[in-house]
Amino acid sequence: MAKAKNVLFIMFDQLRWDYLSCYGHPHLHTPHIDRLAEEGVRFTRSYIQSPICGSSRMSTYTGRYVKSHGASWNGVPLKVGERTMGDHLRKAGMSCNLVGKTHMRADNEGMERLGLSRDTIIGARVAECGFDVFERDDGLRAEGPNGFYDDTGAKTYNKYLTDKGYESDNPWHDFANSGLDEDGNVLSGWFLKNSTEAANIAEEDSETPYLTTRGMEFIEGAQRPWCCHLSYIKPHWPYIVPAPYHDMYGPEHVLPPVRSDAEKEGAHPILSAFMNSKVSKAFSQERVRQAVIPAYMGLIKQVDDQMGRLFKWLEDTGRMDETMIVLTSDHGDFLGDHWLGEKTFFHDTSTKVPLIIYDPSPEADATRGTVCDALVESIDLAPTFLEVAGGEAADHVLEGESLLPILHGTATETKRKAVFCEVDFTTQSEAVLLGATPDDALMFMASTKKWKLVHCENGHRPMLFDLENDPNELNDLGGSAEHTDIIDEMYALMFEWTRRPAQRTSLSKEELLDLRTSNKGKGIILGVWDENDMPEADSSKVRNRKARAHFE
């Protein structure tokens, strides 16, 4: 009988939920991902916990909110004491392995303080977000006058390209992420005008097929039960893709931007600062969108084709019937919507992500091909995987909830009242524009199915969106006197969320309750006037005792 013995956890970087045909894109057809949705459950209200790579992923890997784990931006280390998906799964007897990207930064100071060396098993796991690394590839072998953005980025991939005959000191840039003109000049993918070029690389050697192959190589040699985090770099920028995907789509396939003049003219001061960043100004230009979006779509089409290759291999090798497959993204991409580029704001364009889960178990037969609109968060994946592994979730550590009841048809909703997301933009240009200190450059989002509230520090009014009547989030009601009651209700939800005992992780709730009685009979006597005011047995160790006098 089919049963999920393994977990294939697929994550794409910067993949918008609405750029898949099963989520409604009219031009970008993704039949292989669509087929997974037909055989599993497709979630329509799945939210990340921070719209930036590093902090979003740290929430997914720990099963905890950003305010709980503290890794609030790219490059902010995950505290050495934080437990991760790998810690929980290994305790339940399932391995946890990485093929691809994490954007994790190790807490080197904490590791040194505790004497943890990276050349030990435990030290290596702590330094790699709890994963046993088959291959880590964060991509972005970006180099500037001050050095590399990431000294380890794409190192193994670059060696692979060099061995294949791509001659360069950085083939990741010169071939995988750049075009070439007729005179042999490299057309860097960093420049948006070159998005229309074909990357100067054989399609099978580009990043997405490469990671697919590496994922298959891991699975082929893995001893079950295993969890494999197959974490793709694309369709994250640089926006450039090899032939034949570079010209599959054109301006006629670019949907109009979701934005309005009134939205920009009346923008909240924080949102206005984000609209005025360099990347947002670029994506507000139609020439940029017309060049970039077809390339972005080509990257996604390549992704889908590689999913077809991967799923067929799983079927041919008999692994499809014993592997739960989870497909999601770490955040979206504004692409000019709301006059924004990148991802670091709270519209659904960025914070809502695709989530498709295929469970081969017979218990999931009743929900195959269904669509679920429950409020789901990325922190729900860790407890879901743990339940598949047969473990019991430590709910004083893991802040999400297992989705197996929904997958197996015994529930249609999660228990939560709202989803939450947060951004710490201290290091960004927007903070400079606003004159914001590290204590000010913070924003929080609470969203129900009907309302979305954005709270900003430093005394700014909130933002409020009516998701039922304004699903495109164009009309900010945060300054409306008619909506003060709604704003108060949403703040009450946010306040309830902030009061959770997120840092109380050293003892479970059951162990805390046990402390009420575990010290009974151990000699502590408080508030008793006379020994006869309590049972003799409880004070037997301090009754009828003799001692000689030391002082006359």
KELOSE-160267 format. One line per 2 residues: their letters; for each residue x, y, z of N, C-alpha, C. Coordinates in steps of 0.05 Angstrom, whole numbers. Example, Ala and Ser with C-alpha at 12.3 -4.5 7.8 and 13.67 -1.06 7.14 Angstrom:
as	264 -114 156 246 -90 156 264 -66 156; 257 -45 142 273 -21 143 258 1 157
REM end
This chain:
ma	17 -24 0 0 0 0 18 25 0; 11 44 -17 26 69 -19 25 84 8
ka	48 95 15 49 110 40 73 129 38; 70 153 49 92 173 48 113 164 68
kn	135 153 58 158 146 75 179 168 74; 180 183 52 199 204 47 186 230 41
vl	201 252 44 190 279 37 209 292 18; 199 300 -5 214 316 -25 203 345 -22
fi	219 362 -10 211 389 -4 223 408 -24; 208 416 -44 217 433 -66 210 462 -61
mf	230 479 -62 226 507 -59 239 522 -82; 224 541 -93 235 559 -114 239 586 -101
dq	257 601 -113 264 627 -103 251 649 -119; 234 664 -106 221 688 -119 200 680 -140
lr	187 657 -136 166 648 -154 139 659 -144; 126 676 -161 100 686 -154 78 664 -156
wd	59 665 -138 38 645 -138 21 647 -163; 17 671 -174 -1 674 -197 13 672 -224
yl	38 661 -224 52 656 -249 54 626 -255; 34 612 -246 30 584 -253 2 581 -265
sc	-2 564 -285 -28 562 -297 -49 550 -278; -41 533 -259 -61 523 -240 -70 544 -221
yg	-56 566 -219 -64 589 -203 -76 611 -220; -79 606 -247 -95 624 -263 -80 641 -283
hp	-53 637 -287 -40 654 -307 -50 646 -335; -58 666 -351 -70 659 -377 -51 651 -399
hl	-26 657 -396 -7 652 -418 16 632 -410; 22 631 -385 45 614 -376 34 587 -368
ht	36 567 -385 25 541 -380 46 523 -367; 39 512 -344 57 496 -328 44 469 -322
ph	43 452 -343 27 427 -340 38 407 -320; 64 407 -315 75 387 -296 69 395 -267
id	71 420 -261 63 430 -235 33 428 -232; 18 434 -253 -11 431 -252 -19 402 -246
rl	-4 383 -258 -10 355 -253 -6 347 -224; 15 358 -211 19 353 -183 -5 364 -167
ae	-15 387 -175 -38 398 -161 -63 380 -165; -65 368 -188 -88 350 -193 -86 325 -177
eg	-63 318 -168 -59 294 -152 -56 299 -122; -56 325 -115 -53 333 -87 -72 354 -80
vr	-64 372 -62 -80 394 -53 -65 420 -59; -80 439 -71 -69 465 -78 -80 485 -58
ft	-62 499 -44 -70 518 -24 -70 546 -36; -91 562 -30 -93 589 -43 -88 611 -23
rs	-84 605 3 -78 626 22 -54 617 39; -32 611 25 -7 603 39 11 628 40
yi	19 635 65 35 660 69 62 654 81; 82 669 72 108 668 84 109 685 109
qs	131 684 124 133 699 149 151 724 146; 164 727 123 179 751 118 185 752 88
pi	180 775 75 184 776 46 213 782 37; 231 766 47 259 767 39 271 740 42
cg	290 732 25 299 704 24 307 693 51; 327 705 64 339 693 87 319 689 110
ss	306 710 118 288 708 141 264 691 136; 254 692 111 231 674 103 240 645 106
rm	263 638 96 272 610 97 278 602 126; 289 619 142 295 612 170 269 605 185
st	247 619 178 221 613 190 212 585 181; 214 580 155 206 554 144 222 531 157
yt	249 535 159 266 514 169 264 509 199; 257 531 214 254 528 243 225 522 251
gr	206 529 234 178 527 242 170 549 261; 185 572 260 181 593 279 180 620 265
yv	166 639 277 164 666 266 191 680 269; 194 701 253 220 716 253 226 728 280
ks	206 738 294 211 750 321 219 728 340; 214 703 334 222 681 352 250 673 346
hg	258 669 320 285 659 315 305 681 311; 297 706 304 315 729 305 331 734 280
as	330 716 260 346 721 235 329 738 217; 330 764 221 310 783 210 316 793 182
wn	339 786 170 346 796 143 367 778 132; 372 780 106 394 765 94 420 772 108
gv	436 752 115 461 757 128 459 758 158; 435 759 170 433 759 199 433 729 208
pl	453 722 225 456 693 231 432 682 247; 427 657 242 408 642 258 421 634 284
kv	409 641 307 421 636 333 429 607 336; 452 602 348 462 575 350 444 556 364
ge	427 566 382 409 548 397 383 541 384; 377 553 361 351 548 348 350 520 337
rt	329 506 344 324 479 332 312 482 304; 318 464 287 309 466 259 295 440 251
mg	284 441 227 271 418 215 288 393 218; 314 396 212 331 373 214 333 361 242
dh	334 378 262 335 368 290 310 352 296; 287 362 289 262 349 295 259 323 280
lr	266 323 254 262 299 237 282 277 245; 307 284 250 326 263 258 318 249 284
ka	306 265 302 297 253 327 275 233 322; 260 237 300 238 218 293 248 196 274
gm	274 196 268 285 174 251 286 180 221; 282 205 213 283 213 185 307 231 180
sc	323 226 160 345 244 154 335 270 141; 351 290 142 343 316 131 366 328 115
nl	363 331 89 385 335 71 380 359 53; 402 372 45 400 396 28 412 392 1
vg	397 399 -20 408 402 -47 399 430 -57; 417 450 -56 410 476 -66 414 498 -45
kt	395 517 -45 398 542 -30 385 541 -3; 398 555 16 385 561 42 386 591 49
hm	407 605 40 413 633 48 418 635 78; 426 613 90 432 612 119 459 624 124
ra	461 639 146 486 649 156 490 638 184; 512 625 188 518 612 214 524 632 236
dn	517 626 260 524 642 283 552 634 292; 572 645 279 600 638 284 608 644 312
eg	599 667 322 607 675 350 595 655 370; 570 648 365 557 628 383 570 601 382
me	578 593 358 591 567 354 618 567 368; 633 589 366 659 590 379 656 590 409
rl	635 604 419 631 605 448 625 577 459; 611 561 444 604 534 453 623 512 444
gl	644 521 430 664 501 422 655 483 400; 637 492 382 627 476 361 644 480 335
sr	655 459 325 672 461 302 657 451 277; 660 465 255 647 457 230 656 430 220
dt	679 420 229 688 394 218 678 371 235; 658 376 252 645 355 267 616 353 256
ii	603 330 260 576 326 249 557 347 261; 557 350 287 539 369 299 546 398 292
ga	572 404 290 579 431 283 572 438 254; 575 418 236 567 422 208 537 427 206
rv	521 412 221 492 416 221 484 443 232; 496 451 253 490 477 265 497 499 245
ae	519 496 231 527 516 211 511 516 186; 496 495 181 480 492 156 450 489 162
cg	441 503 182 412 504 187 400 477 193; 415 459 204 405 433 211 405 412 189
fd	413 420 165 414 401 143 440 386 142; 439 361 132 462 347 122 465 355 93
vf	487 367 86 490 379 60 500 360 39; 484 354 18 493 340 -5 507 359 -24
er	493 382 -29 506 405 -42 491 430 -35; 505 449 -25 494 475 -20 501 494 -43
dd	481 507 -55 486 526 -77 467 549 -74; 476 570 -62 459 594 -59 459 611 -84
gl	474 602 -105 475 618 -129 490 644 -124; 485 664 -140 496 691 -136 526 691 -131
ra	540 682 -151 569 685 -151 575 713 -161; 564 733 -147 566 761 -155 592 772 -145
eg	606 788 -162 631 799 -154 632 829 -162; 641 845 -143 644 874 -147 671 883 -140
pn	676 909 -140 702 919 -133 711 913 -105; 692 907 -88 699 901 -60 698 871 -54
gf	697 855 -75 697 826 -71 671 813 -78; 668 788 -69 645 772 -75 622 778 -55
yd	598 778 -65 574 780 -47 574 756 -28; 580 733 -39 580 708 -23 604 692 -32
dt	623 689 -14 648 675 -21 643 646 -29; 622 634 -20 616 606 -26 595 602 -48
ga	583 624 -57 562 622 -77 570 609 -102; 555 588 -110 559 574 -136 586 563 -140
kt	601 558 -119 628 548 -122 629 520 -136; 612 502 -126 612 475 -138 601 476 -166
yn	580 493 -170 569 496 -197 590 508 -216; 605 527 -207 626 539 -224 647 518 -232
ky	654 501 -213 673 479 -220 661 460 -241; 635 454 -238 621 438 -257 623 451 -285
lt	617 477 -286 618 490 -312 647 491 -323; 666 495 -306 694 496 -315 702 468 -327
dk	694 447 -313 699 420 -322 686 414 -349; 663 428 -354 649 424 -379 660 441 -402
gy	680 457 -396 693 473 -417 684 502 -419; 670 512 -399 663 540 -398 686 555 -386
es	702 567 -403 727 579 -394 723 608 -384; 726 611 -358 723 637 -346 731 635 -317
dn	738 658 -304 743 657 -275 717 657 -260; 695 663 -274 668 662 -261 647 654 -282
pw	647 628 -289 627 620 -310 598 623 -301; 593 624 -275 566 629 -266 556 655 -278
hd	573 676 -278 565 701 -289 567 701 -319; 590 694 -330 596 698 -358 580 680 -377
fa	570 657 -366 556 639 -384 527 634 -374; 524 626 -349 497 618 -339 479 642 -336
ns	491 666 -331 474 690 -326 481 714 -343; 491 709 -367 496 730 -386 492 720 -414
gl	487 739 -432 487 733 -460 513 739 -473; 514 739 -500 539 744 -515 532 758 -541
de	546 779 -548 541 792 -573 558 779 -595; 555 788 -620 568 776 -642 598 780 -642
dg	608 799 -626 637 804 -623 649 789 -599; 633 773 -586 643 758 -563 642 773 -536
nv	628 796 -536 626 811 -511 605 800 -493; 611 797 -467 592 786 -448 571 808 -442
ls	545 800 -445 522 818 -440 511 810 -412; 520 824 -392 515 816 -364 485 815 -358
gw	476 793 -346 448 791 -337 441 810 -315; 461 823 -303 455 842 -282 440 867 -294
fl	445 872 -320 433 896 -332 406 887 -345; 385 900 -336 358 891 -343 353 891 -373
kn	367 908 -388 363 909 -417 372 883 -430; 389 868 -417 399 843 -428 381 819 -422
st	358 824 -408 340 802 -401 329 788 -426; 328 802 -448 318 790 -473 338 772 -486
ea	363 772 -478 383 755 -490 380 726 -481; 390 708 -497 393 680 -488 418 677 -472
an	416 665 -448 440 659 -433 460 643 -450; 485 649 -448 505 636 -465 514 609 -453
ia	495 591 -452 500 565 -439 481 545 -451; 490 520 -454 472 498 -462 451 495 -441
ee	426 493 -449 404 492 -430 408 471 -409; 418 448 -416 421 426 -397 442 432 -376
ds	460 452 -381 480 459 -362 472 483 -344; 449 495 -349 441 518 -333 432 509 -305
et	427 529 -288 424 523 -260 401 505 -253; 378 508 -265 355 492 -258 358 463 -265
py	366 456 -290 371 428 -295 394 416 -278; 414 432 -273 437 422 -257 427 414 -229
lt	410 431 -216 401 424 -189 381 400 -190; 366 398 -212 348 375 -214 365 349 -215
tr	386 349 -231 403 326 -232 416 320 -205; 425 340 -191 437 336 -165 417 325 -145
gm	392 334 -147 371 323 -129 366 294 -134; 365 286 -160 361 258 -167 385 241 -158
ef	409 252 -160 432 237 -151 431 232 -121; 422 252 -106 419 248 -77 399 226 -72
ie	375 229 -83 353 210 -78 361 181 -85; 376 179 -107 384 152 -116 401 138 -96
ga	417 152 -81 435 140 -62 425 141 -33; 401 153 -29 392 158 -1 380 133 11
qr	384 130 37 371 109 52 346 120 64; 323 108 59 298 118 69 296 111 99
pw	281 126 114 265 149 106 282 175 104; 277 191 84 293 216 81 274 239 75
cc	284 263 82 273 288 73 295 302 56; 288 308 32 307 322 14 296 350 8
hl	310 370 17 303 398 10 317 405 -16; 302 403 -38 312 410 -64 304 439 -69
sy	324 456 -66 319 485 -64 331 499 -88; 314 507 -107 322 520 -132 329 549 -129
ik	347 559 -145 355 587 -145 337 604 -162; 326 593 -183 309 609 -201 280 605 -194
ph	263 624 -203 267 646 -222 277 672 -211; 292 671 -189 305 694 -177 323 708 -198
wp	326 734 -196 344 749 -213 373 738 -210; 391 742 -228 388 757 -254 367 744 -272
yi	351 762 -284 329 753 -302 340 747 -330; 351 723 -333 361 715 -360 360 685 -361
vp	353 674 -384 347 645 -386 358 635 -413; 368 610 -414 379 600 -440 357 594 -460
ap	366 591 -485 348 582 -506 340 553 -500; 315 545 -507 296 559 -523 276 576 -507
yh	282 580 -481 262 593 -463 264 624 -465; 285 634 -477 289 663 -476 270 679 -493
dm	258 666 -514 240 680 -531 213 666 -534; 206 649 -514 180 636 -514 157 655 -509
yg	163 677 -496 143 697 -488 152 724 -497; 133 741 -503 139 768 -512 121 788 -499
pe	122 813 -508 106 834 -496 76 828 -495; 66 812 -515 38 806 -515 29 788 -492
hv	49 776 -479 43 758 -456 47 772 -429; 55 797 -430 60 812 -405 34 824 -396
lp	24 816 -373 -1 826 -363 3 855 -353; -18 871 -355 -17 899 -345 -9 899 -316
pv	6 919 -307 13 920 -279 -11 926 -261; -11 915 -238 -32 920 -218 -24 944 -202
rs	-33 967 -210 -26 992 -196 -44 1014 -205; -44 1036 -191 -60 1059 -200 -45 1085 -192
da	-52 1106 -207 -40 1132 -201 -48 1141 -173; -73 1136 -165 -82 1145 -139 -67 1130 -117
ek	-61 1105 -122 -46 1089 -102 -19 1102 -97; -6 1112 -118 21 1124 -115 19 1151 -103
eg	0 1167 -112 -2 1195 -103 -10 1197 -73; -26 1177 -64 -34 1178 -36 -20 1158 -18
ah	3 1149 -27 17 1127 -13 25 1134 15; 23 1116 33 33 1117 60 63 1124 59
pi	73 1140 78 102 1148 76 121 1124 74; 116 1103 88 134 1079 86 132 1067 59
ls	107 1062 49 104 1051 22 116 1069 1; 113 1095 5 124 1114 -14 155 1112 -16
af	167 1107 7 196 1104 7 204 1079 -9; 189 1057 -6 195 1033 -21 190 1038 -51
mn	169 1053 -57 164 1060 -85 186 1076 -98; 201 1091 -81 222 1108 -92 250 1096 -91
sk	252 1070 -85 277 1057 -86 286 1054 -115; 311 1048 -119 322 1046 -147 308 1024 -162
vs	305 1000 -149 293 978 -163 263 982 -169; 249 996 -151 221 1002 -156 218 1022 -179
ka	235 1042 -180 234 1061 -202 239 1048 -228; 257 1028 -228 263 1014 -253 239 999 -262
fs	226 984 -244 203 967 -252 178 984 -257; 178 1009 -251 156 1026 -258 157 1034 -287
qe	179 1029 -300 182 1035 -329 173 1011 -345; 157 1017 -365 146 995 -382 167 981 -397
rv	188 994 -406 209 981 -420 223 959 -404; 225 964 -378 237 944 -360 218 920 -357
rq	193 925 -353 174 903 -351 173 886 -377; 173 900 -399 171 886 -425 196 869 -430
av	218 876 -419 243 860 -423 245 838 -402; 238 844 -377 243 826 -355 222 804 -353
ip	197 811 -355 175 792 -349 176 768 -368; 180 772 -395 182 748 -412 205 730 -403
ay	227 741 -394 250 724 -385 242 710 -359; 228 724 -341 218 712 -316 199 689 -322
mg	182 692 -342 164 671 -350 179 648 -362; 200 654 -378 217 633 -389 231 616 -368
li	240 630 -347 253 615 -325 233 597 -311; 208 605 -309 187 589 -296 180 565 -314
kq	178 571 -340 173 549 -359 195 528 -358; 219 536 -356 241 517 -352 238 501 -326
vd	231 515 -305 226 502 -279 205 480 -283; 183 486 -296 162 467 -300 171 443 -316
dq	186 448 -337 196 425 -352 214 407 -335; 230 419 -318 247 403 -300 231 388 -280
mg	208 399 -271 190 384 -254 179 359 -269; 173 363 -294 164 340 -310 186 318 -311
rl	210 326 -315 233 307 -316 236 293 -289; 234 309 -267 238 298 -240 215 279 -233
fk	190 287 -238 167 270 -230 167 244 -246; 174 245 -272 175 221 -288 196 202 -277
wl	219 212 -269 240 196 -258 231 183 -232; 217 198 -215 206 186 -190 187 164 -196
ed	170 167 -216 151 146 -224 166 122 -235; 185 127 -253 199 105 -266 215 88 -246
tg	224 101 -225 241 87 -205 224 77 -181; 197 80 -183 180 70 -162 179 86 -137
rm	189 110 -138 191 127 -113 167 145 -110; 151 149 -130 128 168 -129 108 159 -108
de	105 133 -105 84 122 -87 93 122 -58; 117 130 -52 126 130 -24 137 157 -16
tm	133 178 -32 145 204 -27 124 226 -27; 122 240 -5 106 264 -4 122 286 -19
iv	109 300 -37 122 322 -52 109 348 -44; 125 367 -36 115 393 -28 129 414 -46
lt	113 431 -59 124 451 -77 115 478 -69; 134 496 -64 127 523 -55 149 543 -63
sd	148 567 -52 167 588 -58 173 603 -32; 195 618 -32 202 633 -7 190 660 -7
hg	181 670 -29 167 696 -31 161 701 -61; 147 723 -67 141 730 -94 159 751 -106
df	149 766 -125 165 786 -139 145 807 -150; 148 832 -142 129 853 -150 128 858 -180
lg	151 858 -193 152 862 -222 137 886 -232; 137 907 -216 124 932 -223 96 936 -212
dh	84 915 -202 58 918 -189 61 936 -165; 41 953 -160 41 972 -138 65 991 -139
wl	76 996 -163 98 1013 -167 123 1003 -152; 125 977 -149 147 966 -133 163 945 -150
ge	188 942 -142 204 920 -152 213 903 -128; 226 881 -133 234 863 -112 211 852 -96
kt	213 849 -70 193 833 -55 187 843 -27; 201 863 -18 200 869 11 177 887 20
ff	153 880 12 129 893 23 108 872 26; 84 880 35 65 860 45 41 854 27
hd	40 864 3 18 857 -15 20 827 -21; -3 815 -28 -4 786 -34 15 779 -57
ts	21 798 -74 41 794 -95 67 782 -84; 74 790 -60 99 781 -48 96 761 -26
tk	76 765 -9 74 749 15 58 723 12; 41 722 -8 26 697 -13 42 681 -34
vp	45 655 -28 62 638 -45 47 613 -54; 55 601 -76 43 576 -84 50 554 -63
li	31 537 -58 36 513 -41 20 490 -51; 33 470 -61 20 446 -71 32 422 -56
iy	15 405 -45 25 382 -30 12 357 -41; 29 338 -49 20 312 -59 28 291 -37
dp	8 277 -27 12 256 -8 3 230 -20; 21 210 -24 13 185 -37 -4 167 -19
sp	-7 173 6 -21 156 25 -50 153 17; -62 130 22 -91 126 16 -109 145 31
ea	-99 154 55 -115 173 71 -120 199 56; -102 205 36 -105 230 21 -121 228 -4
da	-132 204 -10 -146 200 -35 -171 218 -37; -184 224 -15 -208 239 -15 -203 269 -22
tr	-179 278 -20 -173 307 -25 -158 311 -51; -153 291 -66 -137 294 -91 -150 314 -110
gt	-134 333 -120 -145 352 -139 -162 374 -127; -162 376 -100 -178 396 -88 -162 422 -83
vc	-177 443 -77 -165 469 -72 -174 477 -44; -155 486 -28 -160 493 0 -154 523 5
da	-173 537 17 -169 566 22 -164 572 51; -155 551 67 -149 555 95 -125 574 97
lv	-124 588 120 -101 606 126 -77 588 134; -57 588 117 -34 570 120 -9 588 121
es	11 579 137 36 593 138 59 574 132; 81 585 123 104 568 117 115 553 141
id	110 563 165 119 549 189 103 524 194; 82 519 178 67 494 181 81 470 168
la	101 475 151 113 452 137 129 435 156; 144 446 175 161 430 193 144 411 209
pt	122 419 222 105 400 237 91 380 219; 85 388 194 74 369 175 93 346 168
fl	118 354 162 139 334 156 144 316 180; 144 328 204 149 312 228 127 292 233
ev	102 299 227 81 279 230 83 257 210; 92 263 185 97 242 165 119 223 176
ag	139 234 189 161 218 199 153 201 224; 129 206 234 120 192 257 127 204 284
ge	137 229 283 145 243 307 122 259 318; 126 269 342 106 286 355 117 314 357
aa	101 333 348 110 361 347 114 372 375; 137 385 379 142 400 404 129 427 401
dh	104 429 410 89 454 404 99 478 420; 117 474 439 129 497 453 152 508 437
vl	160 494 416 182 503 398 171 509 371; 157 490 359 145 494 332 119 511 335
eg	118 532 320 96 551 323 74 547 301; 80 530 282 60 523 261 44 499 269
es	27 489 251 11 466 256 11 447 232; 10 422 237 11 402 215 -13 406 196
ll	-7 402 170 -28 404 150 -40 377 143; -30 355 156 -40 329 149 -70 326 153
pi	-83 338 173 -112 336 175 -126 347 151; -116 369 139 -128 379 114 -123 361 91
lh	-98 351 89 -91 332 67 -107 307 68; -114 298 92 -129 273 95 -159 277 98
gt	-168 302 95 -197 307 94 -211 307 121; -196 308 143 -209 309 169 -212 338 180
at	-201 357 165 -204 385 171 -204 401 145; -217 424 146 -217 442 123 -203 469 129
et	-198 474 154 -185 499 162 -163 493 182; -144 512 184 -125 511 206 -138 524 231
kr	-124 524 253 -135 534 278 -131 564 281; -114 576 263 -107 604 268 -128 623 259
ka	-128 647 272 -146 668 265 -136 686 243; -109 687 241 -96 705 221 -69 694 215
vf	-57 704 193 -30 698 186 -13 723 191; 13 719 196 30 742 204 56 742 188
ce	66 765 183 90 769 167 104 794 178; 130 795 175 145 818 186 170 824 170
vd	178 850 171 201 859 156 218 877 174; 244 872 175 263 890 188 281 900 165
ft	276 926 157 290 937 134 312 956 142; 324 951 166 344 968 177 367 973 158
tq	376 953 143 400 955 127 394 966 99; 369 973 93 362 980 66 360 1010 60
se	360 1017 35 360 1045 27 334 1059 36; 313 1044 38 288 1056 47 291 1067 76
av	306 1053 92 310 1063 120 326 1089 119; 345 1091 100 360 1116 98 342 1138 89
ll	324 1133 69 306 1153 60 287 1163 82; 280 1145 100 261 1152 121 275 1162 146
ga	302 1160 147 316 1167 171 310 1149 194; 304 1124 188 295 1105 208 319 1092 223
tp	317 1089 249 337 1076 265 332 1046 264; 351 1029 274 345 1001 276 321 993 292
dd	313 1011 311 289 1006 326 264 1014 312; 267 1031 291 243 1041 276 237 1026 251
al	258 1014 239 255 1003 212 242 975 213; 218 974 225 204 949 229 175 952 221
mf	165 931 207 137 930 199 126 902 204; 100 901 210 87 876 216 61 875 201
ma	53 851 192 28 847 178 12 826 192; -14 831 195 -33 811 204 -55 810 183
st	-62 786 174 -82 784 153 -102 761 159; -127 767 157 -148 747 157 -157 743 128
kk	-178 728 124 -188 725 97 -201 750 87; -209 768 104 -222 792 95 -205 817 97
wk	-189 819 118 -174 844 123 -144 840 126; -129 859 117 -100 859 121 -91 885 134
lv	-78 883 157 -67 906 171 -37 906 170; -25 929 164 4 933 165 10 953 186
hc	26 945 206 34 963 228 63 972 222; 68 998 225 95 1009 221 104 1023 247
en	129 1018 254 139 1032 278 144 1061 272; 153 1076 292 161 1104 290 137 1123 287
gh	114 1114 298 91 1132 299 74 1135 274; 80 1120 253 64 1121 229 37 1108 233
rp	17 1118 219 -9 1105 220 -8 1077 207; -27 1060 213 -26 1033 200 -37 1035 171
ml	-33 1014 156 -46 1010 131 -67 988 133; -89 991 119 -110 971 120 -121 966 92
fd	-125 940 85 -136 933 59 -160 914 63; -181 920 48 -205 903 47 -201 882 26
le	-193 858 33 -186 837 14 -210 826 -1; -233 829 9 -257 819 -5 -266 839 -27
nd	-267 864 -20 -276 884 -39 -254 897 -55; -230 894 -47 -206 905 -60 -184 884 -61
pn	-188 862 -75 -168 840 -74 -141 848 -85; -140 869 -102 -114 878 -113 -99 897 -94
el	-112 903 -71 -99 920 -50 -89 947 -61; -107 961 -74 -101 987 -85 -110 1010 -67
nd	-128 1005 -49 -141 1026 -33 -134 1022 -4; -116 1039 6 -107 1037 34 -128 1052 52
lg	-141 1037 70 -161 1048 87 -151 1054 115; -124 1054 118 -113 1058 145 -119 1085 157
gs	-125 1105 141 -131 1131 152 -160 1137 153; -177 1117 148 -206 1121 146 -219 1120 174
ae	-233 1141 181 -247 1141 207 -269 1121 208; -279 1113 185 -301 1093 185 -291 1065 191
ht	-265 1061 191 -254 1034 195 -238 1031 221; -242 1049 239 -227 1048 264 -233 1023 280
di	-258 1013 279 -265 989 294 -251 965 282; -249 964 255 -235 942 242 -206 943 249
id	-194 967 248 -166 970 255 -161 961 284; -179 968 302 -176 959 330 -177 928 332
em	-195 916 316 -198 887 317 -173 873 306; -161 885 285 -137 873 274 -113 877 292
ya	-112 900 305 -91 904 325 -93 885 348; -118 879 356 -122 859 378 -110 832 370
lm	-114 824 344 -103 799 335 -72 800 335; -61 823 327 -32 826 326 -21 826 355
fe	-35 839 373 -26 840 401 -26 812 413; -47 797 407 -49 769 417 -25 753 407
wt	-19 757 381 4 743 369 30 750 383; 34 776 389 60 785 401 62 775 430
rr	40 768 443 41 758 471 48 729 473; 50 715 451 55 686 453 82 681 466
pa	85 659 482 110 654 496 130 641 478; 139 656 458 156 645 436 183 636 445
qr	194 648 466 221 641 475 222 620 496; 199 611 505 198 590 526 200 563 513
ts	225 556 506 229 532 489 244 510 503; 253 514 528 270 494 541 254 472 555
ls	229 478 561 211 458 573 184 458 558; 173 434 555 147 432 541 125 441 560
ke	101 445 550 78 453 566 72 432 587; 75 406 579 70 384 598 90 385 621
el	116 390 614 136 392 635 132 415 653; 122 437 643 116 460 659 93 454 679
ld	73 441 669 50 433 686 60 413 707; 78 396 700 89 377 720 103 391 742
lr	115 414 737 129 429 758 110 438 780; 84 439 775 65 447 795 65 427 819
ts	71 402 813 70 382 834 96 367 838; 115 370 820 139 353 821 157 359 845
nk	155 383 857 171 390 880 156 384 906; 131 373 904 116 367 929 131 345 944
gk	133 348 970 146 328 986 176 330 986; 187 353 976 217 355 974 227 376 994
gi	211 382 1014 222 397 1037 217 427 1038; 206 438 1016 200 467 1017 173 471 1031
il	173 486 1052 148 491 1068 144 522 1069; 124 531 1057 119 560 1056 91 566 1067
gv	89 587 1083 63 597 1092 50 580 1113; 65 564 1128 53 546 1148 62 557 1176
wd	42 563 1193 48 575 1219 58 554 1239; 46 531 1239 52 511 1259 54 483 1246
en	71 466 1256 74 440 1243 48 424 1243; 31 430 1261 5 416 1262 -15 426 1242
dm	-7 447 1227 -25 458 1207 -22 444 1180; -5 423 1180 -1 408 1155 2 378 1162
pe	-2 361 1143 0 332 1149 28 326 1159; 29 309 1180 54 301 1192 73 289 1172
ad	62 273 1154 79 259 1134 94 279 1116; 81 302 1110 94 321 1093 116 337 1106
ss	117 337 1133 137 352 1147 154 334 1165; 154 308 1159 167 289 1176 198 293 1177
kv	209 304 1156 238 308 1156 247 332 1173; 228 348 1182 236 371 1198 224 369 1226
rn	209 348 1232 198 344 1259 216 326 1276; 214 330 1302 227 312 1321 256 308 1316
rk	270 329 1309 298 328 1304 314 339 1328; 337 328 1334 353 337 1356 380 347 1346
ar	391 367 1359 418 377 1353 430 388 1379; 456 385 1383 470 396 1406 474 426 1403
ah	474 440 1425 478 469 1425 507 476 1419; 511 494 1400 538 503 1393 546 528 1409
fe	526 541 1420 531 566 1435 518 564 1462; 531 573 1482 520 575 1509 507 601 1513
REM end
